[in-house]
Amino acid sequence: MTGLLPPLAIPSPDNGVWHLGPLPLRGYALAIILGIVAAIWIGERRWVARGGKPGEVQDLAIWAVPFGLVGARLYHVATDHSLYFGEGRSPWEALYVWQGGLGVWGGIAAGALGIVVGARVKGIRLLPILDALAPGVLVAQAIGRWGNWFNQELFGKPTDLPWGLEIDPEHRPDGYADVATFHPTFLYECLWCLAAFAVLVWADRRFRLGHGRVLALYVMAYTLGRGWIETLRIDNVELSDVGGLRFNVWTSIVLFVLAAAYFAWSSVRHPGREEQVYDEPVHETAGETVPTTVDETEDTPEPSAGDRE
């Protein structure tokens, strides 16, 4: 696989950074930001459709986004610690998020923790909000993967398929100096996430999923594709070979099994969808959300003639 490029080869950007005066605009950061915006917009529409209040998803994003970014970076540094620590390395570069390196598992876990905190503060039930947000996260991941394209990173094995990805020599791993094109794993994951998004939205509408089953289906769909895509990648990752499989493949397998088990258990234990999405019933009074007491929600019989006297 040297020399000629495939007929539909995907070119890589010559530069992933543009400058507006002294301000650098990085393609990687723009992809992440656009993905976050898309997830919030989709999540807001789904949350309101589930009975939530407009604006609450933006409020939760204040917790989820910083939690998620920190968690994603910590996961990357933990699984690729040799890039930042040791002889000839600079630990300070672990803070250089704009150079790439966000671990999706750490981002999802820490982002979910941020939602837990925010939901508790606002009195929102956790499983309904997670079900509302899960499909939008897939769109965010699909968009965010284009950041890897801008940085020419996390591509797959060499390929002569028509859609092979061109990688500049300075970004190729050792031993691949003469390889022309590689599997565009960023594109595979983008397309997989978009297809999984469509499946989740259809399944939620068709079966009225609730009690965390949309979230479980999200985990199952994403890990199914991610496990396959990981087998194509050639980037060096610490703990990259555990029992003959990359660490992230094992992570995908374990999470898929756990999510499938929860989906089955929840379907039996809690069929249907929750009607209440707040910790306490609420109603609108003068534009404010006010807890509804039990007496207000129960039907009150008409008073008898004697009661009116």
N, C-alpha and C positions, 0 to 999 in steps of 0.2 A: 504494500500500500504506500507507494512512494510516487512522486512525480505528478501525474495528471490528477486533477480534482474531479470528483463526481459531478455529473451534469447539473444537479440541483443543490450543490454544496452550500451550506449556510455560512456566510462570512461572519467573522467576529469583529466587533467594533475596533477601529484603530485606537480609539481613546474613549475611556469611560468617564472622563472628567471634563467639564466645560467651565469656563470662568466668566462671571459677570463682574468685571472689574476685579477686586480682590476676593470676591465671594466664589468659592468652588461649588459647582453643582455636580454631584456624583450620581452616575446612573444607578449604582447599587442602592444608594439611599433613596433615590426617587422611586425605585421599584418597591421598596419596603413601605414607604409612605403612602404610595398609591394603593397598595394592597390593604393597608390599615384603613384607609378612607373607604374603600369598597366594602370591607367587612363591617364597618360601622353602619354604612348606609343600608346594606342588606339586612343586617341584624336589627336595625331600627324598624324597618318595615315588617319584618317577621314578628318582632316583639309586640308591636301595636296590634297586629292581626291576632295575636294570642291573648290580647286583653290588657297589655301593659300600657304605660303612659308614654307619650312622645317625649323624647329628650333623655330618657333614662339610660339608653344604650350609650349615648355620649358621656353621660356621667360615669358609667361603669368603665368606659374606655380610659378615663383618667387614672383608674387603678390598674387595669389590665395591660395597657400598652407599656408603661415603664417596667412593670413586673416582668412582662414577657420579654422585653429587650434584654434586661439584665439576665434573666434565666437562660435565654438563647445564647448569650455570650459566655456565660459561665459553663454551659454544657460544651460549647465548642472548645474553650480553653482546657477543660478537664479531659476531653477526649483527644486533643491535639496539643498537649502541654509541652511537647518537645519543641514546638515552634516558638515558644516564648521563654522557656526556662532551660538553663544549662549553659555550657560553655559557648561563648560567642553569641548568645541570645540576649534580647532586651525584654525584661518583664513588662516594661512600660507599654510595649507594643500590644499587649493583651487588651489595652484600652482603645486601640485603634479600630473601632467598629467599622469605620468607613472603608477599610481595606478588605472587608469581607469577613466571613466567619461567624455565622449565627446558627446554632444547633436547634433544629425545629422541635425536637423533643423537649429540650429545656425551655424553649419559648412557650410551647403549649402548656406545659405543666405550671410554669410560673405565672403565665397569663391567666390560667384558670384559678390559681390562688388569688390573684388580684381581683377576679370577679367574685370569688367567695367573700372576700373582705368587703368589696363594694356592695354586693347584694345584701349582706348582713346589715350594713349601715343604712341602706334604703328600705329594708323590710321586704325584699324581693325573695321569693322562693328560688332555690338554686337550680333545681332540675329544669323547670320551665324556661329559665333564662338561658341555660346552657343549650337546651334543645333549639331555642330560637337563634342562637348565635352560631352554632356549629356549621351550617352550610356556608355562611359567609366567610368563615375561616378558610375553607377550601379555596374560595376565590382569591383571598389574600395570599395564600400559598402559591397559587398559580401565577399571580402577578409578581410576587416577590422572587420567584425563581429566575426571572429575567435579569435580576441583579447578578446572578452567576454568569450570565452571558456577557454582561458589560465587563466583568472582572476576568473573563476567560478562566473559569475555575469549575471544579466539580463535574468535569465532563467524563464520558465513558471510555470504553476500550476503543482501539482503532477499528474503523469500519470503512468499507468501500461502497456502502449503500448510497443511493442517490442523494439523500439528505444529510450526509455526513457534515460535521461541524469543523470548520477551519480553525486551527489554533496557532497563534504565532509561536515561533521557536522558543522565545524566552519564557513562555508559559507552559511548555511541554515538560512532562516528568523526565527524569533520567532514563535513558534507553529508548526514547521515542523521538529522537531528533529528526529522523528521516520520515516520520509518519505524516501523511498529508491531512487526514481527517479522522475525527473521533465521533462516537455516539453523542448526540446532543441530549444528554440526560435532563438538562433543564427544560427542554421542550417536551420530552416525554412526561415529566412530572406535571408540567403546566397543563397539558392536554388531559392527563389522567385526573387531575384535581377538578377540572371543569366538567368532565364526564361524571365524576362522583357527585359533584354539586347538583347536577341535573337529576341524578338518581335519588339523592336525599330529598330534594324538594318534591319530586313525584311521589316517593314513598310516604312522606309526611302528609301530603294532601290526600292520597289514596287511602291510607290506613289510620290517619289521625294518631300518629305516634306521640307518645308522651312519657313522662316519668324517666327521662334520660335516654330513651331509646334512639332518638335522633342523634344524640351525642355518641352512643355506642355504635350506631351505623356509620357515623363519620369515622370513628377510629378503625372500624373494620375495613371500610372502603379505602381509606388512605394507606393503612399499613399493608394491604394486599398489593397495591401498586408500588409502594415504597420498597417493600421487600424485594420485588423483582428488579427495580431500578438500581438498588444497591449492588446487585450482582454484576452490573455493567460498569460501575465506577472503578477508577484506578487511582484515585487520590489516596495519599497515605493518611491513615487514621490510627491513632493509638488504640490498642485492643482490637486491631483490624482483623485478626484471625483467631476466633474462639471456636474450637471444634470444627475448623474448616470453613466457617462462615464469618463474614464481617460482623462486628459488634452491632451495627444498626440493623442487620438482618435479624439477629436474635431479638433485638428490641421489638421489631415489627411482629415477629412470630408471637412473642409473649403478650403483647398488647392486643393482637387480633384475638387470641384465645380468650383473654380476660373480657374483652368487649363482647364477644359472641356469647360467652357464658352469662354475662349480665343481661344482654338482650333477651335471651331465652328465659332467664329467671324473672325479669321484669314483666315480660309478656304474660306469664302465668300469674304472677303475684299482683300486678297492677295493670290489668288490661284497660285500654282506652286512654284518654288524655285528661290531664288535670283541668278542672274548670277554674280553680282559684290559683292565681299566680303571685299573690302577696301573702305574707305571713298572717295578715288580718284582712277580712273583707273591707272594702273601701267604697266610698261614694263621693260624688262631687258636691261640695258646698262652697258657694261663692268663689269658684275657681280653684279651690284647694282640695287636696286629697285628705279625707278624714276617715279614721277607722269607723266602721259600721258596727254598732252593738248588735247582740243577738236579738234583742227585742225589735230592732228596726228591720231585721231581715225576715222575721216570722209574720205570717198572716195573723192579723188581729181581728177577732170576731166582732160583728156589729153589736153595739150595746143594746140591751133589751129596754123596753119601755120604762121598767122600774129603774134601770141604771141611769136613764136620762134625767130623772127627777132630782 
